[in-house]
Amino acid sequence: MSILRLALAQINPVVGDIDGNVQKVIAYIERAREAGADLVAFPELVVAGYPPEDLLLKPSFLAANREAVDTIAAATSGITTVVGFPLADGDVYNAAAVLHDGELVDVYRKRFLPTYGVFDEDRTFRAGDRNVVFSLGGASIGVTICEDIWHPGGPAQEQARAGAHLLINISSSPYHAGKGRDRERMLATRAGDNVSIVAFCNLVGGQDELVFDGRSAVFDANGDLLARAAQFEEDLLVTDLDLRRVFRRRLHDPRRRKEPATSAVFVSNFIL
């Protein structure tokens, strides 16, 4: 697949309303399918709503989230979907499910848990310890969650070294004045440094004192902005990505030949 049509579903879930959130996710999957998308991504913890806080201390809530992922998976015929949810597996993880043709294929677990400002994620989550890279029609794709991509030597770099052409980051990044500009500067830097397309899918809406501005965006391997979603409103951003350009750009980047080919962190690499 030389051209991949990517959809970023920037939606406003309700914390705790799993059924309502699932209905909205499935509706946007259908919209993405109708738009001809090969892959659609949703924000961080979209099934539970963000931040779920002490709901994560209820086993019944965690079980309902897992069942909801299976319900969403059943709606993914002909389209790959990345969706955020809390995963109970010995402990609780902030996770991203990769769904394809009705099945849960793999799960990425957030590695960097923010504990500053409005965040206290290490109170309710355990950090993950592995990467997920998958191949879709010949396109190699990595998945990270929010804070993971803010670290220059973190999972995004590891996934790019493992061969990922496209780095998808699902996020619930709250708004403050100037945040959109600073965030896009960081994302552009990650794209250029890793010679990868970076696709950022952010939450929109409000929860208690938090406001999420959306402004999902896609940057090419040079760090140039390709597309941006609306700010402060739901949106479905659809972009065609020429992954051949990433490969050509990498051929002209001698830095990559001096880097380790693989990460010390385990990489799950599978083909869809």
BAGU-436676 format. One record per residue (C-alpha): residue number from 1; x, y, z. Coordinates in pm, 1 decimal. Layout:
residues N
k; u; v; w
NUM; X; Y; Z
...
END
This chain:
residues 272
k; u; v; w
1; 0.0; 0.0; 0.0
2; 176.0; 315.1; -120.1
3; -111.7; 548.1; -24.8
4; -283.5; 499.2; 310.4
5; -603.9; 687.9; 388.0
6; -599.0; 776.1; 756.8
7; -891.5; 906.6; 960.8
8; -854.8; 1073.6; 1301.5
9; -1184.0; 1069.5; 1493.4
10; -1163.9; 1364.6; 1731.0
11; -1467.8; 1307.0; 1952.7
12; -1611.5; 1409.6; 2289.1
13; -1682.5; 1105.4; 2509.8
14; -1858.5; 1123.2; 2846.4
15; -1672.9; 990.5; 3149.7
16; -1838.7; 669.4; 3267.2
17; -2090.5; 649.2; 2982.1
18; -1943.8; 339.5; 2820.3
19; -2252.4; 254.8; 2614.3
20; -2286.6; 607.8; 2481.2
21; -1916.4; 630.2; 2402.6
22; -1924.3; 298.0; 2218.1
23; -2220.9; 410.9; 2008.7
24; -2033.2; 727.4; 1911.2
25; -1714.3; 535.1; 1830.0
26; -1903.7; 292.5; 1607.4
27; -2080.5; 580.7; 1430.7
28; -1743.9; 741.5; 1353.9
29; -1601.3; 410.1; 1235.1
30; -1886.4; 398.0; 985.1
31; -1815.7; 756.8; 877.3
32; -1448.7; 672.2; 829.9
33; -1537.8; 360.0; 631.6
34; -1770.4; 562.9; 407.9
35; -1482.9; 808.5; 351.3
36; -1267.9; 520.1; 227.5
37; -1029.7; 519.8; 524.5
38; -796.1; 223.1; 569.7
39; -737.1; 309.2; 935.3
40; -920.6; 521.1; 1193.1
41; -781.7; 629.2; 1531.0
42; -968.5; 755.2; 1838.4
43; -843.2; 951.0; 2143.1
44; -685.4; 818.2; 2461.7
45; -926.1; 629.4; 2694.4
46; -1218.5; 716.0; 2465.8
47; -1420.0; 411.5; 2579.6
48; -1411.1; 516.0; 2946.1
49; -1391.6; 891.9; 2896.2
50; -1099.5; 1095.0; 3030.3
51; -1008.5; 1110.9; 3312.1
52; -1193.5; 811.8; 3460.2
53; -1030.4; 866.6; 3803.1
54; -1172.5; 640.4; 4077.3
55; -1398.7; 453.1; 3834.8
56; -1080.4; 258.6; 3761.5
57; -1100.2; 114.9; 4113.6
58; -1422.7; -69.8; 4024.2
59; -1365.9; -417.9; 3872.3
60; -1711.7; -405.6; 3712.5
61; -1620.8; -83.4; 3529.4
62; -1299.6; -234.5; 3397.2
63; -1483.1; -547.0; 3281.9
64; -1743.0; -333.5; 3102.0
65; -1466.2; -147.1; 2918.2
66; -1315.9; -475.3; 2799.6
67; -1654.3; -595.7; 2677.3
68; -1700.8; -262.7; 2499.6
69; -1377.2; -315.4; 2305.6
70; -1516.0; -645.8; 2175.3
71; -1835.6; -465.7; 2071.1
72; -1631.2; -205.8; 1881.7
73; -1415.7; -476.0; 1724.4
74; -1727.2; -635.0; 1575.3
75; -1785.9; -309.9; 1382.7
76; -1440.7; -300.3; 1220.9
77; -1505.2; -506.4; 909.5
78; -1277.6; -376.4; 635.4
79; -1114.3; -105.6; 847.9
80; -835.7; -105.2; 1108.1
81; -917.1; 85.4; 1427.2
82; -706.2; 215.1; 1717.0
83; -910.3; 289.4; 2027.7
84; -811.0; 389.3; 2381.9
85; -943.2; 205.2; 2688.6
86; -840.1; 98.1; 3041.2
87; -709.4; -259.0; 3040.0
88; -723.8; -484.9; 3345.9
89; -449.1; -745.9; 3316.4
90; -303.6; -822.3; 3657.0
91; -304.2; -446.0; 3712.5
92; -465.3; -156.7; 3523.1
93; -306.2; -5.2; 3210.5
94; -386.0; 296.9; 2998.0
95; -412.9; 106.2; 2671.6
96; -470.3; 132.2; 2298.2
97; -641.1; -158.6; 2123.9
98; -559.3; -236.5; 1761.0
99; -873.9; -380.3; 1604.2
100; -898.3; -528.5; 1256.0
101; -1175.1; -709.6; 1070.6
102; -1373.3; -790.6; 1382.5
103; -1082.9; -894.4; 1604.8
104; -866.8; -751.9; 1881.5
105; -521.5; -793.5; 1728.7
106; -291.4; -641.0; 1990.0
107; -278.6; -388.9; 2275.4
108; -25.7; -113.6; 2343.1
109; 14.3; -0.5; 2704.5
110; 114.1; 358.2; 2781.5
111; 475.1; 375.3; 2900.1
112; 509.3; 728.3; 3041.1
113; 244.5; 814.4; 3301.7
114; 226.8; 1191.5; 3374.9
115; 220.5; 1297.8; 3739.8
116; 246.0; 1675.4; 3707.1
117; -10.7; 1955.7; 3683.5
118; -358.0; 1804.3; 3649.1
119; -227.1; 1448.9; 3602.4
120; -189.0; 1168.3; 3857.2
121; -193.6; 865.3; 3628.0
122; 52.5; 655.4; 3823.8
123; -206.7; 643.0; 4104.9
124; -437.9; 425.2; 3896.6
125; -222.6; 285.0; 3614.6
126; 87.1; 68.8; 3577.8
127; 331.7; 164.7; 3302.6
128; 367.2; -63.3; 3000.2
129; 698.7; -210.8; 2887.8
130; 664.4; -302.6; 2520.0
131; 610.1; -145.3; 2180.6
132; 349.6; -226.5; 1917.8
133; 432.0; -196.8; 1547.5
134; 201.8; -345.5; 1287.2
135; 200.6; -372.9; 909.2
136; -109.2; -275.6; 714.5
137; -85.2; -338.9; 341.5
138; 290.8; -293.1; 353.6
139; 276.6; 21.7; 568.0
140; 455.5; -13.8; 902.7
141; 268.8; 165.5; 1182.2
142; 351.6; 234.1; 1547.4
143; 110.9; 330.2; 1826.8
144; 177.0; 548.4; 2131.8
145; -41.6; 722.9; 2389.4
146; -22.7; 1095.1; 2474.7
147; 276.3; 1152.4; 2708.4
148; 479.5; 882.6; 2532.1
149; 548.1; 1107.5; 2233.8
150; 660.3; 1404.9; 2443.6
151; 979.4; 1212.5; 2528.5
152; 1235.4; 1248.3; 2244.9
153; 1408.4; 916.3; 2312.5
154; 1093.4; 725.4; 2399.1
155; 856.4; 482.5; 2227.3
156; 813.2; 689.7; 1909.5
157; 1186.2; 677.2; 1840.0
158; 1200.2; 306.5; 1922.8
159; 912.7; 229.0; 1689.1
160; 1068.9; 431.5; 1407.4
161; 1395.9; 239.5; 1453.2
162; 1193.0; -80.8; 1432.8
163; 1071.3; 31.4; 1090.0
164; 749.7; 225.8; 1154.4
165; 673.3; 477.3; 876.3
166; 366.2; 617.1; 1053.1
167; 353.2; 697.5; 1424.9
168; -1.6; 726.8; 1562.1
169; -39.5; 903.3; 1895.0
170; -381.6; 891.2; 2062.8
171; -414.4; 1159.7; 2324.5
172; -618.5; 1343.1; 2586.7
173; -407.6; 1657.6; 2599.1
174; -582.2; 1939.8; 2790.1
175; -586.5; 2298.2; 2669.9
176; -414.8; 2604.6; 2806.5
177; -321.2; 2927.1; 2631.3
178; -42.7; 2858.0; 2381.0
179; -62.6; 2479.4; 2423.8
180; -168.3; 2409.8; 2065.5
181; 132.5; 2592.7; 1922.5
182; 379.6; 2428.9; 2160.7
183; 231.7; 2083.3; 2106.7
184; 250.0; 2113.7; 1729.5
185; 610.6; 2228.2; 1749.0
186; 691.5; 1915.9; 1951.5
187; 503.9; 1685.9; 1712.1
188; 679.1; 1839.5; 1411.3
189; 1013.0; 1778.9; 1584.6
190; 927.7; 1412.1; 1651.0
191; 829.9; 1365.7; 1286.6
192; 1147.9; 1523.5; 1153.0
193; 1382.7; 1360.6; 1402.2
194; 1237.6; 1013.9; 1340.3
195; 1181.4; 1064.5; 964.0
196; 825.4; 941.1; 1012.3
197; 475.3; 1066.9; 957.1
198; 323.1; 1161.0; 1293.9
199; -55.5; 1151.2; 1337.1
200; -191.3; 1299.6; 1660.3
201; -555.2; 1228.9; 1756.6
202; -670.4; 1440.0; 2049.9
203; -979.5; 1447.2; 2268.8
204; -1226.2; 1735.8; 2252.9
205; -1473.7; 1858.9; 2514.1
206; -1463.1; 1921.2; 2887.8
207; -1455.8; 1726.8; 3214.5
208; -1462.6; 1906.9; 3549.2
209; -1183.9; 2167.7; 3534.4
210; -1025.4; 2019.2; 3221.8
211; -1090.5; 2141.9; 2867.6
212; -969.1; 1946.3; 2565.3
213; -915.7; 2141.6; 2246.7
214; -892.1; 1871.0; 1981.8
215; -674.7; 2022.9; 1708.7
216; -567.0; 1678.3; 1592.6
217; -296.1; 1698.3; 1329.2
218; -75.5; 1509.1; 1086.1
219; 289.2; 1596.3; 1010.8
220; 502.6; 1457.8; 729.8
221; 852.7; 1310.8; 766.3
222; 1004.8; 1658.0; 724.2
223; 798.8; 1791.2; 1014.8
224; 565.6; 1991.7; 790.4
225; 195.5; 2013.3; 875.8
226; -20.9; 1809.5; 637.3
227; -363.1; 1850.1; 798.4
228; -526.8; 1984.8; 1112.1
229; -870.3; 1919.4; 1262.0
230; -1102.0; 2178.9; 1411.1
231; -1041.8; 2326.8; 1756.0
232; -1296.0; 2281.2; 2038.5
233; -1538.7; 2074.4; 1829.5
234; -1578.1; 1717.6; 1712.3
235; -1424.5; 1641.2; 1375.8
236; -1322.1; 1357.3; 1147.2
237; -990.5; 1441.8; 983.3
238; -922.2; 1229.8; 673.1
239; -578.3; 1245.3; 508.4
240; -408.5; 1048.8; 231.0
241; -51.2; 957.2; 324.4
242; 215.8; 871.2; 65.7
243; 436.0; 633.5; 261.1
244; 681.6; 602.2; -30.2
245; 800.0; 951.8; 54.7
246; 900.8; 835.5; 402.3
247; 1117.4; 559.4; 256.4
248; 1278.7; 799.0; 6.4
249; 1340.6; 1053.8; 281.2
250; 1508.8; 787.4; 495.2
251; 1740.9; 689.8; 211.9
252; 1883.6; 1042.4; 227.8
253; 1921.6; 1050.0; 607.9
254; 2264.3; 913.5; 710.4
255; 2181.0; 950.8; 1081.1
256; 1964.9; 638.8; 1068.9
257; 2256.4; 422.3; 954.1
258; 2436.9; 501.0; 1279.1
259; 2142.1; 416.1; 1503.1
260; 2061.7; 74.8; 1651.1
261; 1825.0; -111.7; 1421.1
262; 1606.0; -231.1; 1707.8
263; 1509.6; -117.0; 2053.8
264; 1596.8; -292.3; 2377.2
265; 1223.3; -272.7; 2449.7
266; 1029.3; -564.5; 2304.5
267; 846.8; -484.1; 1981.0
268; 532.2; -672.8; 1882.7
269; 535.3; -668.4; 1502.7
270; 240.4; -822.3; 1319.1
271; 83.8; -806.9; 973.7
272; -278.7; -722.5; 900.5
END
